[in-house]
Amino acid sequence: MWRRRRRLREEAAEEARFLRLRHGDTAVSAAQEKLARPDVTSWGRAVLKEAIKLLQS
C-alpha cells in the first residue's frame, strides 16, 4: 500500500513537470482536458488528479 501511494506521488510529480514544460501557464487546463478523455485508465485518472493538485499549489 505504501509503495503504491509513493508511486502515485512520483508519477504525479513527473506528469506535473511534463505538463508545465509543455503547456506553461495553461498546464492545469491541459491536465483537466486530458482527464476528461474517455480512454484514461483509473490509474491515469488518479495520477492526473494528483498532478492537478500539485499544479494548483
TANOR-V470413 format. One record per run of one state. SS is the DSSP state (A for helix, B for strand, O for the rest). FROM is the first residue (numbers start at 1). TO is the last residue. If there is no record, write none. Layout:
BEGIN
SS_FROM_TO / SS_FROM_TO
END
This chain:
BEGIN
O_1_1 / A_2_36 / O_37_41 / A_42_56 / O_57_57
END
